[in-house]
Amino acid sequence: MSRPDDIGAFVAHGRVERRGRDDGPLAGLTFGLKDFFDLAGVPTGAGSPEWLATHPVPDRTAPAIEPLFAAGARLVGKTHTDELAWSLNGENARYGTPVNVRAPGRIPGGSSSGSAAATAAGLVDFAIGSDTGGSVRLPASYCGLHGIRTTHGRIPLAGAVPLAPSFDTLGWFTRDAALFARVGAVLLPARRPGTRPGRLLVARDLFGRAGPEVAAALRPALDRVAAAFPAVEEVEVAGEALAAWRNAFRLIQSAEAWAAHGPWVEAARPAFGPGVRERFAAAARLDPAEVEAARRLRGAIRTRMRDLVADAVLVLPTAPGIAPRLATPEAELDAFRARALEILCPAGHAGLPQVSLPAATLDGCPLGLSLAAAPGGDEILLDLAAALAFDGGGP
């Protein structure tokens, strides 16, 4: 039977169990599923009571989830998400905030908040999330977990609620590196072992954006990663263009979110909470010329990033700091979110895989270190994570 949910990780309408095969590589393991993915016979709520009330119960499970059951894993429930997944905080104004057991009194991060919180608390062995602008990577950093944003398009997202389809990806959380790779071996189609590149690129400007305290806390872990590569060099990923890269992400994401959900928002008039409400309102008023200019810039960013990691792994901070405290003023959260997106958006623009590793702590709270690789290099990152085997307490 499922363990009691004393941290508010699971949605009430999705506390169901589904068993897989009795054998397989994940037999005996439990998982949680972000309430953004369809499960046959169970409502998909997408973090919104209005969405829950206005959408039919799916009769099919999202195809990307089926391999988990075939591998023997047991689902113990669907997990909370921010409204329509459009937040990085995990504070859902309609359903509450899952508890971050690794950083009490602080947010778990979002939008895959329930999946991260349940994994960190040991309620499940692993959990599925989605990552558009950082919705797996940031909670992984805040909650001291392994988390991955997979190569864009590698895992099909049929049966998942969209946010911004040209950025949306599936990801997952685990507490340990070995299981992190085992889940990947099941979920990633046509496994591509690959060869670890010989060069490690240190993102000097992204470490600079995170700030000196974060850089110092991550330094021992960075040195440990560097020891696994024959050659290490510092690079400028975007330099002075970081803010422009973030703004391009904002514009494209907003345009795609409105294209996906604008008619429903206008018809259902959902009572979105702070942040999400303002983002949808702004999305309704976008200037098409600005969006087109952002898409052109993204083309240049994609070329830049893919050239950069063609024969290398990029190392960068996952976040500009530890999890903010609960009830942090909205203006302060927005400023933190902007800094976070400058660090998170390069992989999103280029469709790269990126893992966040529980590599350090700062002021007693978890802090992630990220690795990014060329498209299709997911297994390289998972194998590297397994070899490094960070346990959340640093090197």
C-alpha positions in Angstrom: 0.0 0.0 0.0 1.0 3.6 -0.5 2.7 5.5 2.3 0.7 8.3 3.8 1.1 11.7 2.1 2.0 14.0 5.0 3.7 16.5 2.8 1.0 17.4 0.4 2.7 15.9 -2.7 -0.2 14.1 -4.2 -3.4 15.4 -5.8 -6.6 14.1 -4.1 -8.2 13.0 -7.4 -5.2 11.1 -8.4 -4.3 9.0 -5.3 -4.5 5.7 -7.2 -2.3 2.7 -7.5 -1.4 1.0 -10.8 0.8 -2.0 -10.8 3.2 -3.0 -13.6 4.6 -6.5 -14.3 5.9 -8.6 -11.5 9.4 -8.6 -13.0 11.5 -6.2 -15.0 14.3 -3.7 -14.4 12.1 -1.5 -12.1 10.2 -4.3 -10.4 9.4 -3.4 -6.7 10.0 0.3 -7.2 7.3 3.0 -6.8 6.8 6.2 -8.6 4.7 9.4 -8.7 3.4 10.9 -11.9 3.0 14.7 -12.4 -0.7 15.6 -12.9 0.2 16.8 -16.4 0.3 13.3 -17.9 -2.8 11.3 -18.7 -3.5 8.1 -16.8 -6.4 6.1 -18.2 -9.5 6.4 -16.0 -8.1 9.2 -13.8 -8.7 12.9 -14.3 -5.8 15.1 -15.4 -6.0 18.4 -13.4 -2.9 20.3 -14.6 -2.8 22.2 -11.3 -6.1 24.0 -12.0 -9.6 23.2 -10.5 -11.2 24.7 -13.7 -9.1 22.5 -15.9 -10.1 19.5 -13.9 -13.8 20.5 -14.2 -13.8 21.2 -17.9 -11.8 18.3 -19.4 -12.9 14.7 -19.8 -11.3 11.8 -18.0 -8.7 10.3 -20.4 -9.3 6.8 -21.6 -5.6 6.3 -22.5 -2.4 6.6 -20.5 0.3 8.8 -22.0 2.5 6.5 -24.1 5.7 7.7 -22.6 4.6 6.3 -19.2 3.7 2.8 -20.4 7.3 1.6 -20.4 7.5 2.1 -16.6 4.6 -0.4 -16.1 6.2 -2.8 -18.5 9.4 -2.6 -16.5 7.7 -3.5 -13.3 7.3 -0.1 -11.6 4.2 0.6 -9.4 2.5 4.0 -9.6 1.3 5.3 -6.2 -0.4 8.5 -7.3 -0.4 11.6 -9.4 1.5 14.6 -8.0 0.9 18.3 -7.7 2.0 20.9 -10.3 1.8 24.6 -10.6 -1.1 25.9 -12.6 -0.7 24.8 -16.2 2.9 24.3 -15.3 3.7 28.0 -15.7 5.8 28.6 -12.7 9.1 27.7 -11.2 8.0 28.0 -7.5 5.7 25.1 -6.6 3.3 27.4 -4.7 0.0 26.6 -6.2 -2.5 29.2 -5.0 -5.4 26.8 -5.4 -4.0 23.6 -4.0 -1.1 24.7 -1.7 2.6 24.0 -1.6 4.2 20.6 -1.1 6.7 20.4 1.7 10.4 20.5 0.8 11.8 18.2 3.5 15.4 19.0 2.5 14.9 22.7 3.1 12.1 23.2 5.6 10.3 26.5 5.4 11.3 26.9 1.7 9.6 26.3 -1.6 10.1 22.9 -3.4 10.3 24.5 -6.8 8.0 24.0 -9.7 6.3 23.3 -11.7 7.0 19.6 -11.0 6.6 20.4 -7.3 4.8 17.3 -6.0 7.1 14.9 -7.9 10.2 16.5 -6.4 8.7 16.7 -2.9 7.5 13.1 -2.9 10.9 11.8 -4.1 12.8 13.9 -1.6 10.6 12.7 1.3 11.0 9.0 0.3 7.3 8.6 -0.5 8.3 7.2 -3.9 11.5 5.8 -5.4 11.4 8.1 -8.4 8.9 10.5 -10.0 8.0 11.8 -13.4 7.9 15.5 -14.2 8.0 17.8 -17.2 10.5 20.5 -17.9 9.9 23.5 -20.2 11.9 26.3 -18.6 13.4 24.4 -15.7 10.5 22.6 -14.0 12.5 19.5 -13.2 16.0 21.0 -13.0 15.1 23.7 -10.5 13.1 21.5 -8.1 15.9 19.0 -8.3 18.3 21.7 -7.1 16.0 22.9 -4.3 15.2 19.4 -3.0 18.6 17.8 -3.3 17.7 15.4 -6.1 19.0 14.1 -9.4 16.8 15.5 -12.1 16.9 15.5 -15.9 15.5 17.6 -18.8 15.8 15.1 -21.7 16.7 16.0 -25.3 13.7 17.9 -26.8 11.5 15.5 -28.8 13.3 12.4 -27.8 10.5 11.2 -25.5 7.0 11.7 -27.1 4.6 13.9 -25.1 1.3 12.6 -26.5 -1.1 12.5 -23.6 0.6 15.3 -21.8 -0.8 18.8 -21.3 1.3 21.2 -23.4 2.7 24.5 -22.1 5.2 25.5 -24.8 5.6 22.6 -27.2 8.9 23.7 -28.7 10.4 23.6 -25.2 8.4 20.9 -23.4 10.2 17.8 -22.3 9.7 14.8 -20.0 12.1 14.4 -17.0 12.4 12.5 -13.8 13.7 12.7 -10.2 15.6 10.2 -8.1 17.5 10.4 -4.8 20.4 8.3 -6.0 22.5 8.2 -9.2 22.2 4.5 -9.9 18.4 4.6 -10.1 18.6 7.8 -12.1 20.3 5.9 -14.9 18.1 2.8 -14.5 15.0 4.9 -15.1 16.6 6.4 -18.2 17.4 3.0 -19.6 13.7 2.3 -19.5 12.3 5.6 -20.7 14.8 6.6 -23.4 14.0 4.9 -26.7 16.7 3.5 -28.9 19.4 3.7 -26.2 22.5 5.5 -27.5 25.5 4.7 -25.2 27.8 7.2 -26.8 31.3 8.1 -25.8 32.0 10.7 -23.1 33.5 13.8 -24.7 37.1 14.5 -23.7 36.4 18.2 -23.0 34.6 19.9 -20.1 33.5 23.5 -20.6 32.9 25.6 -17.6 30.3 28.2 -18.1 32.0 31.3 -16.7 29.2 33.7 -17.3 26.5 31.5 -15.9 28.5 30.9 -12.7 29.0 34.6 -12.6 25.2 35.1 -12.9 24.6 32.7 -10.0 26.9 34.8 -7.8 30.1 34.2 -5.7 28.4 32.3 -2.8 26.9 29.8 -5.2 30.1 29.5 -7.2 32.1 28.9 -4.0 29.7 26.3 -2.7 29.8 24.4 -6.0 33.6 24.6 -6.4 34.5 21.3 -4.8 31.9 19.5 -6.9 33.1 21.3 -10.0 36.6 20.1 -9.3 35.4 16.6 -8.9 33.6 16.7 -12.3 36.7 18.3 -13.9 38.8 15.4 -12.7 36.7 13.1 -15.0 37.8 14.9 -18.1 41.2 15.1 -19.9 40.7 18.8 -20.8 38.9 21.6 -19.1 38.4 25.1 -20.3 36.3 28.1 -19.4 33.8 29.6 -21.9 31.4 32.4 -22.2 28.0 30.9 -23.1 26.1 34.1 -23.8 28.0 36.9 -22.1 26.2 40.2 -22.2 23.4 38.6 -24.2 22.0 36.6 -21.2 19.1 38.9 -20.6 18.2 38.9 -24.3 18.3 35.1 -24.3 15.9 35.1 -21.3 13.6 37.6 -23.0 13.4 35.5 -26.2 12.5 32.5 -24.1 9.8 34.5 -22.3 8.3 35.7 -25.6 8.3 32.3 -27.4 7.0 30.4 -24.3 4.2 33.0 -23.8 3.2 32.9 -27.5 3.0 29.1 -27.4 1.2 28.9 -24.1 -1.5 31.3 -25.4 -1.8 29.4 -28.6 -2.3 26.2 -26.6 -4.6 27.5 -23.9 -5.8 31.0 -24.8 -9.3 29.9 -26.0 -9.8 27.8 -22.9 -8.6 30.7 -20.6 -11.1 33.0 -22.3 -13.9 30.5 -22.0 -13.3 29.1 -18.5 -11.9 32.3 -16.9 -9.8 30.3 -14.4 -8.9 32.1 -11.1 -5.2 31.8 -11.6 -2.9 32.6 -8.7 -0.2 35.4 -8.6 2.4 35.1 -11.3 0.5 32.7 -13.5 -2.4 35.2 -13.8 -0.1 38.0 -15.0 1.8 35.7 -17.4 -1.4 34.6 -19.2 -2.7 38.2 -19.3 0.6 39.4 -20.9 0.5 36.4 -23.3 -2.8 37.6 -24.6 -1.3 41.0 -25.6 1.9 39.9 -27.3 3.3 41.8 -30.3 3.7 39.2 -33.1 6.7 41.1 -34.4 8.5 40.8 -31.1 7.7 37.1 -31.0 9.1 36.6 -34.6 12.3 38.4 -33.6 12.6 36.2 -30.6 12.3 33.1 -32.8 15.0 34.4 -35.1 17.3 34.9 -32.1 16.5 31.4 -30.9 17.8 30.1 -34.2 21.1 31.8 -33.6 21.2 30.6 -29.9 20.5 27.0 -31.0 23.4 27.1 -33.5 25.7 28.6 -30.8 24.8 26.1 -28.1 24.9 23.0 -30.4 28.3 24.0 -31.8 29.6 24.6 -28.2 28.7 21.1 -26.9 29.2 19.2 -30.2 32.3 17.5 -28.7 32.1 18.6 -25.0 30.0 18.6 -21.9 29.1 21.9 -20.4 29.0 22.4 -16.6 27.0 25.2 -15.1 25.1 26.0 -11.9 21.5 24.8 -11.9 20.1 27.8 -10.0 21.2 31.2 -8.8 20.8 30.1 -5.2 19.0 27.8 -2.7 15.2 27.6 -2.6 13.6 30.8 -1.6 11.6 30.9 1.6 7.9 30.3 1.7 5.8 33.5 1.3 8.7 35.4 -0.3 7.2 38.6 -1.7 6.2 38.3 -5.4 8.6 41.0 -6.6 11.5 39.2 -5.0 10.5 35.9 -6.5 10.2 37.4 -9.9 13.7 38.8 -9.7 15.0 35.5 -8.6 13.0 33.7 -11.4 14.6 36.1 -14.0 18.1 35.1 -12.8 17.2 31.5 -12.8 15.8 31.6 -16.4 19.1 33.2 -17.6 20.9 30.1 -16.4 18.2 27.6 -17.4 17.1 28.8 -20.8 20.2 28.0 -22.9 19.5 24.3 -22.9 15.8 24.9 -23.6 16.5 27.1 -26.6 18.8 24.5 -28.1 16.8 21.4 -27.1 19.8 20.0 -25.1 19.6 17.4 -22.4 20.7 18.7 -19.0 21.0 17.0 -15.6 21.0 18.6 -12.2 23.1 16.8 -9.6 22.7 17.1 -5.8 26.3 18.3 -5.5 26.5 20.8 -2.7 24.7 22.6 0.2 24.6 26.3 1.0 23.3 27.5 4.4 22.2 23.9 5.1 20.1 23.7 1.9 20.6 21.7 -1.3 22.3 23.3 -4.3 22.5 21.6 -7.7 25.3 21.5 -10.3 24.3 20.9 -13.9 25.8 19.1 -16.9 24.5 19.6 -20.5 25.4 17.7 -23.6 24.6 17.7 -27.3 21.2 16.5 -28.4 20.8 12.8 -27.9 23.5 12.8 -25.3 21.1 11.9 -22.4 22.8 8.6 -21.7 26.3 10.3 -21.6 25.0 12.6 -18.8 23.2 9.7 -17.0 26.3 7.6 -17.1 28.4 10.5 -15.9 26.0 11.1 -13.0 26.2 7.5 -12.0 30.0 7.6 -12.1 30.1 10.8 -10.0 27.5 9.5 -7.6 26.8 12.7 -5.7 24.6 12.1 -2.7 23.3 15.6 -1.9 25.9 16.5 0.6 28.6 17.6 -1.7 31.8 15.8 -2.7 
